[in-house]
Amino acid sequence: MTQQGVRWTADQVLALAPDAASRKAGSKLGAAGPWSEAGSSDEGTVWGLCKGSGSKPYQTVVDIADAAGPAYKCSCPSRKFPCKHALGLLLLWAADDAAVPPGQAPQWAAQWAAGRRERAEGKKTGAGSGAPSGSADPEAARRRAERRAERVSAGAVELEQRLVDLLRGGLATAEQSGYGLWEETAARMVDAQAQGLAGRVRELGAIPSTGPGWPVRLLEECALLHLLGRGWQRRDRLPAGLAATVRSRIGLPASAEGPPLRDRWLVLAQYDTTDPRLTTRRIWLHGAASHRTVLLLSYGAAGRAPELALPVGLSLEAEVSAYPGAGQPRVALGEQFTAPAPAATRPPGTTTARAAARYGDALREDPWLESVPVTLDRVVPTPDGESWQLADADGDTALPLTPAARSRPGLWRLVALSGGAPVRVFGECGHQGFTPLTAWPDGPGDAVALC
C-alpha cells in the first residue's frame, strides 16, 4: 500500500527510463496537456489516457505499489519498458496533485492491477507450499557438475599455456598479434563453460595500444588470470569462502544460500551496463539496522531493460539472502513487506583514506575485486590538472575519479550540487579510483543520481 500524497521526485521517475531517448520523450509528456482522465488510487495504481497520433488515446497504467519496483502497461506499440507514456504519467503524478487526483480506477486499469496482484499472491502461496520443485535427479546433477568442472579445468590449463607463450615471446607480441587471437582464446573459454575466464580474457585482449603504461596493465591482468586459474586448479585446498569466490569468478552458477536478512533497505544507486547480448542492472542497497551495503543484479535480453527497478532515494522493508563467496556483497531479493517509498535517510559516510583502506582489506578475500561500495562524507569535487578528485573537506587526502566517471555528465551534476561546499557521495572505490553514483548536499536535500 503506497502512502497517498508522498510523491516521487522527477529524478526518481527518470531513473526508470531504459535509455536517454526515452527520458527525453517522457519528459515532454510530463505535463497535463496530452493527458485526460488521469487519477491515482490508495492501492498505488496511477492511470491516464494520453493523446497520440491516432484517433484513440493510449491507455496507460502504472502500479507503483509493486514491491519489486513499478510495473507498467500501455496500449501503445512501443517495445521499450517503460514506454515514454508511462514515464510521462509518472512525471505528471510526481509534480502535480491536481492533474492526477485520487479516485476510483476505470475498469481497464483496475482489471490489470487486480490481475497482477492475484498472480503475485499465487506465486507467494506456491513458494510457501513446500511442493516439490520437479523431478530433479541429484545424481544426474552431480554428474553434470563433474563434467563441467572437467571442462573448466581443461580450459584453465589451456589458458595457462597461452599466458606462458605470451610472456615467453614478450608483451610486445600482444600488440602485434591483435585482438583476434584473444577473442579466439575467449571463445575457447566459453566452450569450456568458464564464462568468467572468457570475460577477463576479452578485457585483457583490449589492453594493448591503449596509451602509456599499457604493458604494465597487461602484465597485471595476466597475473590475475594466472592466479584465478591456479585458484581453480587448487580449489579443494582453499578456505571455503575463497573457494566459493573462485567458483564465482570462473563463472559457475550459484544460488543465494545465506540466511534471510530482514531490514529497511535504502536504494543507494541503480545503473545499467550493456553488451550485444545482455543488459545488466546493478542496484546498491543499504540496510538501516544491519548497516550492510548489498548488491542486487538483474538482467534483460539485449535491447530490453531488466524488470527490477528501484530508483534512488526509495526504501523498502524486505529480506535478502547472500550469495556464497568471501566478502561478496551480492544478494537475492526475497520477500518484500512494503512497497518502495521515498525516504529521507542517508547512509553513514567515511573519509577517503578509510575508503582506500577498505578496498585494500577486501582484496585479501577477493584478489579479483574491481571495487567496493563506499559512502564518502564531507568531500569536495576538485580539479586535479586534467582530472578530478574528491578531497576531504576536513583533511589533506583525496581519491581520484576513475576515467569512466570523468567522462559522464554526472560529474557536472556533482560539481553543481557541491558548488565548492562539502557533499556526501556514494560510489564504488577501486584500483582505478572512485566512481560517484549518488550524492547528497551537506544540508537538507534529496539524493541526486549521478549515473
Secondary structure, 3 states (H helix, E strand, C coil): CCCCCCCCCHHHHHCCCCCHHHHHHHHHCCCCCCEEEEEECCCCEEEEEECCCCCCCEEEEEECCCCCCCEEEECCCCCCCCCHHHHHHHHHHHHCCCCCCECCCCHHHHHHHHHHHHHHHHHHHHHCCCCCCCCCCHHHHHHHHHHHHHHHHHHHHHHHHHHHHHHHHCCHHHHHHCHHHHHHHHHHHHHCCCHHHHHHHHHHHCCCCCCCCHHHHHHHHHHHHHHHHHHHHCHHHCCHHHHHHHHHHHCCCCCCCCCCEEEEEEEEEEEEEECCCEEEEEEEEEECCCCCEEEEEEEEECCCCCCCCCCCCEEEEEEEEECCCCCCCEEEEEEECCCCEECCCCCCCECHHHHHHHHHHHHHHCCCCCEEEEEEEEEEEEEECCEEEEEECCCCCEEEECHHHHCCCHHHHHHHHHCCCCEEEEEEEECCEEEEEEEEECCCCCCEECC
